[in-house]
Amino acid sequence: MGETLRLLLGDLKNAFKDLAPIVAVVALFQIFVVRAVPEGLSSIIIGLLIVAVGLALFIRGLELGIFPVGESLATDFARKGSLFWLLLFAFTVGFSTTVAEPALIAVADKAAAISAGKIDAFWLRMTVAASVGFAIALGVFRILTGHPIQYYIIGGYILVVAVTFFAPPEIVGLAYDSGGVTTSTVTVPLVAALGIGLASSIKGRNPAIDGFGLIAFASLTPMIFVQLYGIAVYALSPESAHQTIVVMEEAVRETVEAHEIFNPWDILFDLLAVIRDVAPILAVIFFFQYLIIKKPVPHLRKISVGIVLVILGLYAFILGLEMGLFPIGETIAFQLTAMQKVWLIYLFAFLIGFSTTMAEPSLLAIAIKAKEVSEGHIDDFVLRVAVALGVAIGIALGAYRIVAGDPLHYYIIVGYCVVIAQTWFAPRYIIPIAYDSGGVTTSTVTVPLVAALGLGLAENIEGRDPLVDGFGLIAFASLFPMMTVMGYGIYADYLAKKEARS
């Protein structure tokens, strides 16, 4: 009991340290730019305390429950030796964890509004969930065969770019963003544990090189599938662009107004929402564990405690965000977009991108596993800083794109070219982690503030279309961390070789 309490206190201390950059950025802009004391200051302080407690519970729950059960299942499937059941399990995990993802539901509803009802929200969610299921199965197949991940990812990027030139402009931004919202805070640790456990169980596989990469697949395939879906729908039912834009502007305006109003009663349903998100994952795990593997879950009591801690941690985390950070962060974002000083927008975009990523639970989970499987060669804090720097640069550049009115896909194509070039020079152990880092940066903390900033910019800048220009910041936040993490790997490898020579 004493050891558990000591670990929880350590996690709580780290959580406060992780939240400090967000608090500093928000306070800086509130005092020196907005120049006003925020309303409900006591609620904001309480919310931040709840966020810290939620983060601490979440990390402890991962260590106790999610990581062990994922790695145990992977080991059991590897011993069972059935390719069919392993691939079916991988597909089912991807599908079930995605179909109920709140961020995906929001994107699907927005897509339905954009298309004036032509794109059905339900079938779009099914399409994205199927694409993620396919991605996880393909990633597992890659681990089994030992193929280098870069061949799959580069081929996927080429497909994304090729499809973009045929996709209607109304769907491109949403398609790119959909790749960043399909990997939830609970999905990422489970999928990472599955990949690492599988690579650890197969002779000749390296957990650091082969175990990562599943999240990268899950971020890539939705971009292809959503664009193909959009091409099919728009080809079958063409409509004037003006009508679509009018519908989209109304939908965006309603979304923005809804974000500006905080309803305390809404947070009472957050716990049920978290349980709803976790339930399909647990159902898949126990179905395959008891009916296919046909053996009880090892250390069931300990794993159950971990799962409960994950649920309570996520609930507290979301509750604290809604009480403290979201209202003030979104208010600052909209106030900045109404100003004429664009450099303040870029500065806010950079700082909020960096600070929110440092506190992202999904990134914390991946960094912990990266340090563990690399036997300390990858420093978890340095990795998180590299990812956060990439998100900061990406969001700042994305904000510039909206202000300038440049087409989104030109930036994304150039970014993919840089990533492909870096892949040939980066050390093998960092490549899968770099690819995965693009999928873990756009989750619980980052998405709401980034979405509010993009929509606010597109709404307030004359000549910008919320449909075409307001989306895409999440895509930038997913792309640039891959560059900075591979850059970190290349530099670390250079220093290691230099030290060896001397």
N, C-alpha and C positions, 0 to 999 in steps of 0.2 A: 504493500500500500504506500509506504514511504517512498519507494523508488518511482512508482507511478506518479505520485504528487510532485516529486522532483522533476520528472520529465515534463509534466504539464506546465510547471512554472517556467522551465526553460523554453518550452514552446511559446508560452505567453510573452516572455521577454523578447523572443525573436519576432513575434507578431507585432509588438509595439514598434520594434526597430524597422520592420518592413513598411508599416503604415506612416512612419515619420515623413518620408518624402511627399506623400499625398497631402498630408496636413500642411506641410511647409508651402507647397505650391498654392493650395487653395487660400491659405492665410495671406500669402504674399500678394496675390491678385485681389483678394477682398479688401485688404488694407490700403495698398498703394495704387490700385487701378480703379476698382469700384468705389473705394473710399467710403465705406459704410459698414456698420456692424451688422452681421447677418441676423435675420429674424430667427427666433427659436434657438439661440446659442446653446442653452442647456440641453436641448434635444439633440443637437449636433454632437456635443461632448459625450453624452450617454451613448449615442449611436456609434461613435468611434471606439468606445470601451467595449461595446457588444461585438463589433467587428473583430477586435483583437482576440476576444475570448473565442469567437467562432473559428478564426484561423487556427488557434492553438488546438481546439478540439478536432478540427478537420485533419490536421497533420498527424495527430496522435492516432486518430481513427484509421487513417491510411496505413500506418505502420502496423497496427494491430489486426486490421480486417481485410482491406481491399488488396494490398500487395500480396499477402500470403495466400489468399484464396485464388487469385489470378495465376500465381506461379505454380501453385499446387495442381490446378486444373491443367495447365500446360504440360506439366511433368506427367500427369496421368494419361493424357491424350498421346503424348510421345511414346509412352510405354505400351499403350494399347495398339499403336501402329495402324490405326484405321484412318486413311486419308479422307474418306467420305465424311466420317463423323467429325473429324477435326475441322474440315472446311465448312461443314454445316454449322458447327458451333461458332466459328469465326463470323460467318455471315449473319447468324441469328443475333450475336452480340452487337454487331454493327447496326443492324436494322432496328433492334429493340431499344437500343440506347439513343437512337437518333429520332425515331418517329415521334417521341414525346418531348423532344428538346424544346424548351420554351422559346429560345432564340429563333429556332427554325419555324415554329408556329407563327411568330411575329413576322418573319420574312415572308412566309407563305401567304399570310393574310394581306401583307402589303403588295405582294405580287398580284394577288387577285384584284386588288384595288387599281393597281397600275394598268392592268390589262382590261379594265372595265368589265371584269367577270369572265373574260375569255380563258384565263388560266385559273383552273380550279385549285383552291388552297389545299384540299385533301389530297388530290392526285399529285400535286407538286411535292407535298410532304412524302408521299409514298415513293415518288421518283428519287428524291434526295436520300431517303432512308435506304432504299434499295442500292443506290450508288455507294453509300457508306458500307453497307453489308458486303457488296462486291469488293470494295477496297480492302476491307479487313481480311477477307478470304484470299484475295490476291497477295496481300502482304504476308500472310501465313505461308502461302505457297512459295513465295520468294525465300522465306527463311528455311523451308524444307529443302529447297533446291540449292540454296547457297548462292543465288545470283546476286551480283552487285546491285545495290539499290539505285545507283545513279542512272542505269540504263532504263529502268522503269519510270523514274521521275522525269528524266529528260524527254522520253517519249511522250509522257503525259503532258508536259509543258507544250510540246510541239502541237499536240492535239488541241489543247486549250486555245492556243493562238490561232490555229487554223480555223477552228469553229467560230472564233470571235468575228472573223471577217464575213461570216454568213449570218450571224445572229442579229436580230433586230436591236437597235441601240437601246430601246426601252428595257431590255432584259440583261444587258451585259454587266452593268454595275451590280445588279442583284445577284447575278450568277457568280461573279467574283467574290462578293461578300458571303454568299452561301457556303463557300469553301471554308470560311473562317468561323462560322457559327454552328457547325455540326459536331464539334468536339467539345462536350460539356465537361464540367469540373469533375464529375464522377466517372465519365467515360474514359478520360485520358489516363488516370491511374490504372484502371482495370485493363485497358488495352496495352498500356506499357508493360504491366506485369505479365500479361499473356505473351507478348513478344519476347521479353527477356527470359521468362521461364522456359519458353519453347527453345530458344537459342541455347540456354544452359543445359537442356536435356538431350540435345542432339550432338553426337560426336562430330568434331570438326567445325562446330559453329562457335563464334565469338560473341558473347552477350553484348559487348560494346558496339561491335560492327554490325552484327546480324539482328540483335534484339530490338533495336530502335527502327523506326521507319513506318510503323503501322499508322501512326497519326498523320504522317505526311500523305499517305495514300488516301486517308479519310478526308483530308482537306482538298485534295486534287480532283478526285472523281466527280464531286458535286458540281464543280465549275463546268465540266464537260456535259454532264447529264442535263443540268438546268438550261444551258444554252441550246442543246438539241431539242429539249422539250419546248423552249420558246420558239425555235425555228418552226417546229411542226405546228404549234398552235397558231402562230401568226400567218403561216402559209395557208392554213385551212380557213382562217377567219381574218382577212385583212381589214384594217379599220383606219380611219384618218388619225394622224398623229395628234392633231389638235384636241380631239375628244379624249384621247388617252391622257394627254398632259393635264387637261382640266381635271379629270378624275383623280390623277395622281396628286395634283396640288391640293385638292380638298382632303385627300387621305393624309398627306404629310402635315397639313395644318391641324387636322384633328389629333394626329400623333403628338405634335409639338405641344398643343394645348393640354393634352392629357399628361405629358411629362411635367408640365409646369405646376400641376395641382397634385399635392400629396394628400392622399386619403388614408388616415391612420388605420381604418378598418380593413383596408386591403391587405395589410401585413399579417393579419390573423390567418389568412389562407396560405401564407408562404410555407408553413410546415407541411400542410397537406400537399402542396405543389412539389416540395422536395421529396416527400415520400412517394408521390406519383412518379417522379422522375427516376427514383432508385428502384421502384418495384419491378419494372420489366427486366432490369439487370439481374436482380435477385432471383426472379422467376427462371430466367435462362440458366443461371449458375446452378441452382438446385435441381432443375430438370435434368441437365446433363450429368451432374454429379451423381444423382441417385438412380436415374433410369438408364443412362448410357455407360458411365464409368462403373456404376453399381458398387459404390463404396461410400461410407459416411464422410462428411466433411471433417478433416482433421482439426483438432482444437476448436470445435464448434463454439464453445462458450466464449473463448477469447476473440474469435472472429466476429461473433454476434455483437460483443461489446464494441468492437472496432466499427462495425457497420452503424450501430446506434450513434456512436460518437461522430461519424461522418455526417449522418443526417442532422443531428443537433448542431454540429459545427456549421454546416451549410445554411441551416435555418437562421442561426444567430448572425452569420455573416451577411445574409441578404437583409435581415431585419435591421441590422446596424447600418448598412449602406443606405437603405431607404429612409432611415431616420436622420442620418448625418450627412453623408457625402453626396448622394445623388441630387437632392434639392439645391444645395449650394453650388455644386459643380455645374449643373445644367444652367442655373441662373447666370453664373459667370460666363459660360459659353455663349449664351444668347445675348448677353450685354456686350460682349466683345464683338460679336458679329454686327451689332448695330453701330459700332464705332467706325471711324474712317482710318484708323491706324492699323494697317495690315500687319505690321511687324509684331504688334501685340498678339494678334491671332496666331502667328507662326510660333512665337515664344510660348504661348499657352499650350498650343498643340504639342510642341516638343516636350515641355515639362510634364504635362498631364499624361502623355504617352509613356514617358520614362517612369513616373511615379506609380501609375496604376499597374504597370507591368511588373514592377518589383514586388507588388503585393498580390499578384495573380496566383490563386491556389493551384491551378493546373501546372504553371511553370515551376512552382515550389516542388510539386510531386516529381516532375521530370528531372529537375536538377538533383534531387536526392538520389534517384535511381542512377543517373549518369555518374555521379561521384562514386556510388557503390560499385557499379559494374566495371568502372575504369580503374578501380583500386587506388583512387586518389589522384590519378593523373589529370582528371577534370575537376577543377574547383567549382563547387556548386554556386558560390557567391559570384565568382568571376563570370560563370556561364550566364547567370541571371542578369548581371550588369550588361553583358554583351547583347543579350536578347532585348533588354529594356532600351538600350541605345538604338538598336535597330527599329523597334517600334516607334521611338521618339522621332527618329529621322523620317520614317515612313509616314507618320501622321502629319508632321510638319510639311513634308513635300506634297502629301495629298491635299492639305489645306491650300497650299500654293496653287495646285492644279485647279481647285474649285475657283479660287480668286481669278486666276488667269483664264479659265474657261477652256483649257486644253482637253483633248480627247483622252479618256482614261486608258484605253488599251495601248497607246503608244508608250506610256510610262511602264505599264506592266510587261510589255514585250521586251523593252530594254532591260528591265529588272531581271527577267528570266534569262536573258542572254548573259548578264553578269554572273548570275548564280551558276549557269552551266559552265562558264569559263572558270569560276572558282573551284568547281567540282574536280577539275582535272589537276589542280595544284594542292587541294586540301588533303591532310592526312586521312586515311580511311576511317579511323575511329570517330572522327568528328562529323563526317558527312551525314549519316542517318540522324544523329542528334540535331544537326543544323536543320535538316528537312523537317523533323518533328517540331522544332521550336516555332516554326511558322504557324502550326496548328494549335499551340497552347497559349498563344498571346491574346487571343480574342475570345474571352470567356466572361465570367461573372462580373468582373470589375470593369474591364476595358470597354466592352461593347456599348453599354448605355451612354457613357460620356462621349465616346467617339461618334456614335450615331447622332447624338444631340448636336455635336459640333458641326458635322457634315450637313445635316438638314438645316441648321440655323444659318450657316454660310450661304447655302443655295437659296434660302428664303429671303435673305436680306441683301444679297448682291444683285444689282440690276442686270438683267440679261441672262441670269443663270436659271436653268431648268431643274427643279428638284428631282425629277425623274432621271435625267441623264447625269447631272452633276452632283446631286446630293448623296449618292451612294458611291462606294469605292474606297472610303477611308479604311474600312476593315481589311480590304484586300491589300492595301499598302502596309497595314500593321502586320499582315501575315507574311509578306514578301521580304521586307528588309531585314528582319531578324536572321533569315537564312544567310544573308550576305555577311552580317556582322559576326555571327557565330563561326562561319567558315573562315572569315578573316582572323578571328581569335585563334582558331586551330592552326592556320598557316603560320601565324606569328609565333605561337607557342612551339610549333615544330621547328621553326627556324632557330629559335633560342636554344632548344634542346640539342640540335645538330651543332650549333656554334660552341656550346659548352662541351660537347663530346670531343670536338676537334681540338679544343684548347686543353 
